[in-house]
């Protein structure tokens, strides 16, 4: 299984929450799912 790079938000990689299966940004509290990250290309 290939490992996807985490989306970047505020210049930092977002933290993967394995339980919720989503990435969260520690700085702004924003979040995105892995599927959204692939479609959108990460948080802006």
PDB file of N, H, CA, C and O in Angstrom:
ATOM      1  N   UNK A   1       0.846  -1.193   0.000  1.00  0.00           N
ATOM      2  CA  UNK A   1       0.000   0.000   0.000  1.00  0.00           C
ATOM      3  C   UNK A   1       0.881   1.243   0.000  1.00  0.00           C
ATOM      4  O   UNK A   1       1.731   1.414   0.874  1.00  0.00           O
ATOM      5  N   UNK A   2       0.672   2.099  -0.977  1.00  0.00           N
ATOM      6  H   UNK A   2      -0.019   1.961  -1.687  1.00  0.00           H
ATOM      7  CA  UNK A   2       1.489   3.303  -1.059  1.00  0.00           C
ATOM      8  C   UNK A   2       1.048   4.313  -0.011  1.00  0.00           C
ATOM      9  O   UNK A   2      -0.136   4.449   0.296  1.00  0.00           O
ATOM     10  N   UNK A   3       2.015   5.000   0.517  1.00  0.00           N
ATOM     11  H   UNK A   3       2.977   4.889   0.268  1.00  0.00           H
ATOM     12  CA  UNK A   3       1.713   5.973   1.568  1.00  0.00           C
ATOM     13  C   UNK A   3       1.529   7.357   0.958  1.00  0.00           C
ATOM     14  O   UNK A   3       2.426   7.881   0.297  1.00  0.00           O
ATOM     15  N   UNK A   4       0.365   7.934   1.187  1.00  0.00           N
ATOM     16  H   UNK A   4      -0.363   7.508   1.724  1.00  0.00           H
ATOM     17  CA  UNK A   4       0.094   9.267   0.647  1.00  0.00           C
ATOM     18  C   UNK A   4       0.727  10.314   1.550  1.00  0.00           C
ATOM     19  O   UNK A   4       0.767  10.157   2.771  1.00  0.00           O
ATOM     20  N   UNK A   5       1.215  11.370   0.943  1.00  0.00           N
ATOM     21  H   UNK A   5       1.183  11.497  -0.049  1.00  0.00           H
ATOM     22  CA  UNK A   5       1.732  12.467   1.753  1.00  0.00           C
ATOM     23  C   UNK A   5       0.562  13.262   2.302  1.00  0.00           C
ATOM     24  O   UNK A   5      -0.443  13.461   1.620  1.00  0.00           O
ATOM     25  N   UNK A   6       0.697  13.703   3.514  1.00  0.00           N
ATOM     26  H   UNK A   6       1.513  13.541   4.069  1.00  0.00           H
ATOM     27  CA  UNK A   6      -0.385  14.441   4.167  1.00  0.00           C
ATOM     28  C   UNK A   6      -0.572  15.796   3.505  1.00  0.00           C
ATOM     29  O   UNK A   6       0.392  16.404   3.040  1.00  0.00           O
ATOM     30  N   UNK A   7      -1.812  16.269   3.464  1.00  0.00           N
ATOM     31  H   UNK A   7      -2.595  15.775   3.843  1.00  0.00           H
ATOM     32  CA  UNK A   7      -2.057  17.617   2.952  1.00  0.00           C
ATOM     33  C   UNK A   7      -1.320  18.648   3.799  1.00  0.00           C
ATOM     34  O   UNK A   7      -1.092  18.431   4.988  1.00  0.00           O
ATOM     35  N   UNK A   8      -0.952  19.763   3.190  1.00  0.00           N
ATOM     36  H   UNK A   8      -1.138  19.940   2.223  1.00  0.00           H
ATOM     37  CA  UNK A   8      -0.237  20.807   3.908  1.00  0.00           C
ATOM     38  C   UNK A   8      -1.175  21.975   4.174  1.00  0.00           C
ATOM     39  O   UNK A   8      -1.859  22.459   3.272  1.00  0.00           O
ATOM     40  N   UNK A   9      -1.196  22.420   5.429  1.00  0.00           N
ATOM     41  H   UNK A   9      -0.640  22.027   6.161  1.00  0.00           H
ATOM     42  CA  UNK A   9      -2.030  23.552   5.811  1.00  0.00           C
ATOM     43  C   UNK A   9      -1.176  24.492   6.653  1.00  0.00           C
ATOM     44  O   UNK A   9      -0.525  24.049   7.599  1.00  0.00           O
ATOM     45  N   UNK A  10      -1.169  25.765   6.329  1.00  0.00           N
ATOM     46  H   UNK A  10      -1.698  26.125   5.561  1.00  0.00           H
ATOM     47  CA  UNK A  10      -0.347  26.751   7.035  1.00  0.00           C
ATOM     48  C   UNK A  10       1.128  26.355   7.032  1.00  0.00           C
ATOM     49  O   UNK A  10       1.848  26.590   8.002  1.00  0.00           O
ATOM     50  N   UNK A  11       1.562  25.751   5.932  1.00  0.00           N
ATOM     51  H   UNK A  11       0.977  25.560   5.144  1.00  0.00           H
ATOM     52  CA  UNK A  11       2.970  25.417   5.793  1.00  0.00           C
ATOM     53  C   UNK A  11       3.413  24.188   6.563  1.00  0.00           C
ATOM     54  O   UNK A  11       4.602  23.872   6.604  1.00  0.00           O
ATOM     55  N   UNK A  12       2.462  23.494   7.176  1.00  0.00           N
ATOM     56  H   UNK A  12       1.496  23.751   7.143  1.00  0.00           H
ATOM     57  CA  UNK A  12       2.812  22.279   7.923  1.00  0.00           C
ATOM     58  C   UNK A  12       1.936  21.131   7.460  1.00  0.00           C
ATOM     59  O   UNK A  12       0.790  21.327   7.054  1.00  0.00           O
ATOM     60  N   UNK A  13       2.497  19.920   7.528  1.00  0.00           N
ATOM     61  H   UNK A  13       3.428  19.761   7.858  1.00  0.00           H
ATOM     62  CA  UNK A  13       1.691  18.761   7.164  1.00  0.00           C
ATOM     63  C   UNK A  13       0.605  18.548   8.202  1.00  0.00           C
ATOM     64  O   UNK A  13       0.840  18.671   9.404  1.00  0.00           O
ATOM     65  N   UNK A  14      -0.581  18.228   7.721  1.00  0.00           N
ATOM     66  H   UNK A  14      -0.772  18.128   6.745  1.00  0.00           H
ATOM     67  CA  UNK A  14      -1.696  18.001   8.623  1.00  0.00           C
ATOM     68  C   UNK A  14      -1.529  16.653   9.315  1.00  0.00           C
ATOM     69  O   UNK A  14      -0.936  15.725   8.765  1.00  0.00           O
ATOM     70  N   UNK A  15      -2.060  16.563  10.524  1.00  0.00           N
ATOM     71  H   UNK A  15      -2.541  17.317  10.971  1.00  0.00           H
ATOM     72  CA  UNK A  15      -1.935  15.350  11.326  1.00  0.00           C
ATOM     73  C   UNK A  15      -3.071  14.391  10.975  1.00  0.00           C
ATOM     74  O   UNK A  15      -4.236  14.785  10.926  1.00  0.00           O
ATOM     75  N   UNK A  16      -2.714  13.114  10.730  1.00  0.00           N
ATOM     76  H   UNK A  16      -1.767  12.793  10.770  1.00  0.00           H
ATOM     77  CA  UNK A  16      -3.726  12.125  10.372  1.00  0.00           C
ATOM     78  C   UNK A  16      -4.385  11.568  11.624  1.00  0.00           C
ATOM     79  O   UNK A  16      -3.716  11.026  12.504  1.00  0.00           O
ATOM     80  N   UNK A  17      -5.704  11.708  11.692  1.00  0.00           N
ATOM     81  H   UNK A  17      -6.247  12.148  10.977  1.00  0.00           H
ATOM     82  CA  UNK A  17      -6.483  11.111  12.773  1.00  0.00           C
ATOM     83  C   UNK A  17      -6.984   9.774  12.264  1.00  0.00           C
ATOM     84  O   UNK A  17      -7.916   9.718  11.462  1.00  0.00           O
ATOM     85  N   UNK A  18      -6.364   8.687  12.733  1.00  0.00           N
ATOM     86  H   UNK A  18      -5.607   8.732  13.385  1.00  0.00           H
ATOM     87  CA  UNK A  18      -6.685   7.374  12.194  1.00  0.00           C
ATOM     88  C   UNK A  18      -8.093   6.922  12.558  1.00  0.00           C
ATOM     89  O   UNK A  18      -8.719   6.186  11.795  1.00  0.00           O
ATOM     90  N   UNK A  19      -8.596   7.347  13.698  1.00  0.00           N
ATOM     91  H   UNK A  19      -8.088   7.945  14.317  1.00  0.00           H
ATOM     92  CA  UNK A  19      -9.949   6.948  14.100  1.00  0.00           C
ATOM     93  C   UNK A  19     -10.999   7.593  13.213  1.00  0.00           C
ATOM     94  O   UNK A  19     -11.935   6.931  12.765  1.00  0.00           O
ATOM     95  N   UNK A  20     -10.843   8.890  12.959  1.00  0.00           N
ATOM     96  H   UNK A  20     -10.083   9.428  13.323  1.00  0.00           H
ATOM     97  CA  UNK A  20     -11.822   9.612  12.141  1.00  0.00           C
ATOM     98  C   UNK A  20     -11.500   9.502  10.653  1.00  0.00           C
ATOM     99  O   UNK A  20     -12.295   9.902   9.803  1.00  0.00           O
ATOM    100  N   UNK A  21     -10.305   8.948  10.346  1.00  0.00           N
ATOM    101  H   UNK A  21      -9.659   8.624  11.037  1.00  0.00           H
ATOM    102  CA  UNK A  21      -9.841   8.845   8.960  1.00  0.00           C
ATOM    103  C   UNK A  21      -9.827  10.199   8.280  1.00  0.00           C
ATOM    104  O   UNK A  21     -10.255  10.336   7.134  1.00  0.00           O
ATOM    105  N   UNK A  22      -9.330  11.199   8.996  1.00  0.00           N
ATOM    106  H   UNK A  22      -8.982  11.087   9.927  1.00  0.00           H
ATOM    107  CA  UNK A  22      -9.227  12.529   8.398  1.00  0.00           C
ATOM    108  C   UNK A  22      -7.980  13.225   8.912  1.00  0.00           C
ATOM    109  O   UNK A  22      -7.426  12.851   9.946  1.00  0.00           O
ATOM    110  N   UNK A  23      -7.548  14.231   8.186  1.00  0.00           N
ATOM    111  H   UNK A  23      -7.998  14.534   7.346  1.00  0.00           H
ATOM    112  CA  UNK A  23      -6.389  15.024   8.579  1.00  0.00           C
ATOM    113  C   UNK A  23      -6.862  16.286   9.277  1.00  0.00           C
ATOM    114  O   UNK A  23      -7.853  16.895   8.873  1.00  0.00           O
ATOM    115  N   UNK A  24      -6.148  16.679  10.332  1.00  0.00           N
ATOM    116  H   UNK A  24      -5.343  16.184  10.660  1.00  0.00           H
ATOM    117  CA  UNK A  24      -6.484  17.916  11.023  1.00  0.00           C
ATOM    118  C   UNK A  24      -5.261  18.822  11.075  1.00  0.00           C
ATOM    119  O   UNK A  24      -4.127  18.347  11.139  1.00  0.00           O
ATOM    120  N   UNK A  25      -5.501  20.133  11.045  1.00  0.00           N
ATOM    121  H   UNK A  25      -6.422  20.519  10.993  1.00  0.00           H
ATOM    122  CA  UNK A  25      -4.417  21.106  11.137  1.00  0.00           C
ATOM    123  C   UNK A  25      -4.322  21.586  12.571  1.00  0.00           C
ATOM    124  O   UNK A  25      -5.307  22.060  13.138  1.00  0.00           O
ATOM    125  N   UNK A  26      -3.142  21.467  13.162  1.00  0.00           N
ATOM    126  H   UNK A  26      -2.341  21.083  12.702  1.00  0.00           H
ATOM    127  CA  UNK A  26      -2.971  21.869  14.558  1.00  0.00           C
ATOM    128  C   UNK A  26      -3.040  23.377  14.731  1.00  0.00           C
ATOM    129  O   UNK A  26      -3.364  23.866  15.814  1.00  0.00           O
ATOM    130  N   UNK A  27      -2.737  24.116  13.672  1.00  0.00           N
ATOM    131  H   UNK A  27      -2.474  23.719  12.793  1.00  0.00           H
ATOM    132  CA  UNK A  27      -2.727  25.578  13.792  1.00  0.00           C
ATOM    133  C   UNK A  27      -4.119  26.179  13.693  1.00  0.00           C
ATOM    134  O   UNK A  27      -4.511  26.998  14.524  1.00  0.00           O
ATOM    135  N   UNK A  28      -4.872  25.765  12.663  1.00  0.00           N
ATOM    136  H   UNK A  28      -4.554  25.100  11.988  1.00  0.00           H
ATOM    137  CA  UNK A  28      -6.160  26.422  12.438  1.00  0.00           C
ATOM    138  C   UNK A  28      -7.352  25.544  12.798  1.00  0.00           C
ATOM    139  O   UNK A  28      -8.485  26.023  12.844  1.00  0.00           O
ATOM    140  N   UNK A  29      -7.104  24.257  13.056  1.00  0.00           N
ATOM    141  H   UNK A  29      -6.184  23.867  13.019  1.00  0.00           H
ATOM    142  CA  UNK A  29      -8.207  23.370  13.409  1.00  0.00           C
ATOM    143  C   UNK A  29      -8.992  22.890  12.203  1.00  0.00           C
ATOM    144  O   UNK A  29      -9.998  22.195  12.343  1.00  0.00           O
ATOM    145  N   UNK A  30      -8.529  23.262  11.019  1.00  0.00           N
ATOM    146  H   UNK A  30      -7.712  23.827  10.905  1.00  0.00           H
ATOM    147  CA  UNK A  30      -9.204  22.807   9.810  1.00  0.00           C
ATOM    148  C   UNK A  30      -8.974  21.317   9.606  1.00  0.00           C
ATOM    149  O   UNK A  30      -8.020  20.749  10.136  1.00  0.00           O
ATOM    150  N   UNK A  31      -9.853  20.692   8.835  1.00  0.00           N
ATOM    151  H   UNK A  31     -10.629  21.154   8.405  1.00  0.00           H
ATOM    152  CA  UNK A  31      -9.689  19.266   8.604  1.00  0.00           C
ATOM    153  C   UNK A  31     -10.082  18.909   7.179  1.00  0.00           C
ATOM    154  O   UNK A  31     -10.808  19.648   6.514  1.00  0.00           O
ATOM    155  N   UNK A  32      -9.592  17.773   6.728  1.00  0.00           N
ATOM    156  H   UNK A  32      -9.002  17.173   7.268  1.00  0.00           H
ATOM    157  CA  UNK A  32      -9.955  17.242   5.427  1.00  0.00           C
ATOM    158  C   UNK A  32      -9.817  15.729   5.486  1.00  0.00           C
ATOM    159  O   UNK A  32      -8.990  15.209   6.233  1.00  0.00           O
ATOM    160  N   UNK A  33     -10.616  15.027   4.709  1.00  0.00           N
ATOM    161  H   UNK A  33     -11.289  15.450   4.102  1.00  0.00           H
ATOM    162  CA  UNK A  33     -10.514  13.578   4.664  1.00  0.00           C
ATOM    163  C   UNK A  33      -9.480  13.188   3.629  1.00  0.00           C
ATOM    164  O   UNK A  33      -9.086  14.011   2.803  1.00  0.00           O
ATOM    165  N   UNK A  34      -9.041  11.956   3.665  1.00  0.00           N
ATOM    166  H   UNK A  34      -9.361  11.288   4.336  1.00  0.00           H
ATOM    167  CA  UNK A  34      -8.058  11.478   2.700  1.00  0.00           C
ATOM    168  C   UNK A  34      -8.634  11.550   1.291  1.00  0.00           C
ATOM    169  O   UNK A  34      -7.929  11.889   0.341  1.00  0.00           O
ATOM    170  N   UNK A  35      -9.923  11.228   1.161  1.00  0.00           N
ATOM    171  H   UNK A  35     -10.496  10.953   1.933  1.00  0.00           H
ATOM    172  CA  UNK A  35     -10.561  11.274  -0.150  1.00  0.00           C
ATOM    173  C   UNK A  35     -10.614  12.700  -0.683  1.00  0.00           C
ATOM    174  O   UNK A  35     -10.310  12.941  -1.851  1.00  0.00           O
ATOM    175  N   UNK A  36     -10.997  13.637   0.164  1.00  0.00           N
ATOM    176  H   UNK A  36     -11.244  13.441   1.113  1.00  0.00           H
ATOM    177  CA  UNK A  36     -11.040  15.040  -0.240  1.00  0.00           C
ATOM    178  C   UNK A  36      -9.650  15.541  -0.593  1.00  0.00           C
ATOM    179  O   UNK A  36      -9.486  16.330  -1.524  1.00  0.00           O
ATOM    180  N   UNK A  37      -8.655  15.086   0.146  1.00  0.00           N
ATOM    181  H   UNK A  37      -8.789  14.446   0.903  1.00  0.00           H
ATOM    182  CA  UNK A  37      -7.287  15.519  -0.104  1.00  0.00           C
ATOM    183  C   UNK A  37      -6.843  15.084  -1.498  1.00  0.00           C
ATOM    184  O   UNK A  37      -6.137  15.818  -2.189  1.00  0.00           O
ATOM    185  N   UNK A  38      -7.257  13.893  -1.903  1.00  0.00           N
ATOM    186  H   UNK A  38      -7.830  13.296  -1.341  1.00  0.00           H
ATOM    187  CA  UNK A  38      -6.891  13.402  -3.225  1.00  0.00           C
ATOM    188  C   UNK A  38      -7.614  14.177  -4.319  1.00  0.00           C
ATOM    189  O   UNK A  38      -7.052  14.436  -5.384  1.00  0.00           O
ATOM    190  N   UNK A  39      -8.856  14.542  -4.051  1.00  0.00           N
ATOM    191  H   UNK A  39      -9.312  14.331  -3.186  1.00  0.00           H
ATOM    192  CA  UNK A  39      -9.658  15.240  -5.051  1.00  0.00           C
ATOM    193  C   UNK A  39      -9.267  16.711  -5.139  1.00  0.00           C
ATOM    194  O   UNK A  39      -9.071  17.250  -6.229  1.00  0.00           O
ATOM    195  N   UNK A  40      -9.158  17.349  -3.984  1.00  0.00           N
ATOM    196  H   UNK A  40      -9.318  16.912  -3.099  1.00  0.00           H
ATOM    197  CA  UNK A  40      -8.925  18.796  -3.943  1.00  0.00           C
ATOM    198  C   UNK A  40      -7.440  19.124  -3.994  1.00  0.00           C
ATOM    199  O   UNK A  40      -7.045  20.189  -4.467  1.00  0.00           O
ATOM    200  N   UNK A  41      -6.620  18.197  -3.502  1.00  0.00           N
ATOM    201  H   UNK A  41      -6.940  17.332  -3.117  1.00  0.00           H
ATOM    202  CA  UNK A  41      -5.187  18.447  -3.482  1.00  0.00           C
ATOM    203  C   UNK A  41      -4.725  19.022  -2.160  1.00  0.00           C
ATOM    204  O   UNK A  41      -3.664  19.642  -2.084  1.00  0.00           O
ATOM    205  N   UNK A  42      -5.517  18.818  -1.116  1.00  0.00           N
ATOM    206  H   UNK A  42      -6.379  18.314  -1.178  1.00  0.00           H
ATOM    207  CA  UNK A  42      -5.121  19.288   0.213  1.00  0.00           C
ATOM    208  C   UNK A  42      -5.820  20.567   0.606  1.00  0.00           C
ATOM    209  O   UNK A  42      -6.492  21.201  -0.207  1.00  0.00           O
ATOM    210  N   UNK A  43      -5.657  20.936   1.843  1.00  0.00           N
ATOM    211  H   UNK A  43      -5.111  20.421   2.504  1.00  0.00           H
ATOM    212  CA  UNK A  43      -6.294  22.147   2.369  1.00  0.00           C
ATOM    213  C   UNK A  43      -5.592  23.380   1.832  1.00  0.00           C
ATOM    214  O   UNK A  43      -4.396  23.344   1.543  1.00  0.00           O
ATOM    215  N   UNK A  44      -6.316  24.445   1.702  1.00  0.00           N
ATOM    216  H   UNK A  44      -7.288  24.474   1.938  1.00  0.00           H
ATOM    217  CA  UNK A  44      -5.735  25.700   1.217  1.00  0.00           C
ATOM    218  C   UNK A  44      -5.366  26.600   2.387  1.00  0.00           C
ATOM    219  O   UNK A  44      -4.862  27.704   2.181  1.00  0.00           O
TER     220      UNK A  44
END
